Amino acid sequence: MKMMSTKLIVLCLAGVAILALIPATNGASLDCINKGVDGLLATNYATCPQGYTVTGCSCGMACGSYSIQTHIGRSRCKCHMDCNDGNPIDWTRARCCKVKD
């Protein structure tokens, strides 16, 4: 039986440590980008491009309540509107990462 080695990756975002166990390959690295919406276009969602996974979220209006979801095959952050009396918040951000060989 062939054993696969793994790497433990620790990401720190907004003071929260996120642990990810990924297969180890020579030269593998994380490719990360930020996605978000602001101002008049702001919604409660920030969606990662296809192939990327949310590793952290941040929300406007001093809202610290969010969930990470999968929607139509893409990973996204949903900031909970109860932080702003049910109204949309002024910005939403997602940190999106994928393993790059």
Buried (B, 14 or more C-beta within 10 A) or exposed (E): EEEEEEBEBEBEBEEEEBEBEEEEEEEEEBEBEEBBBEEEEBEBBBBBEEEBBBBBBBBBBEBEEBEBEEEEEBBBBBBBBEBBEEEBBBBBBBBBBBBEE
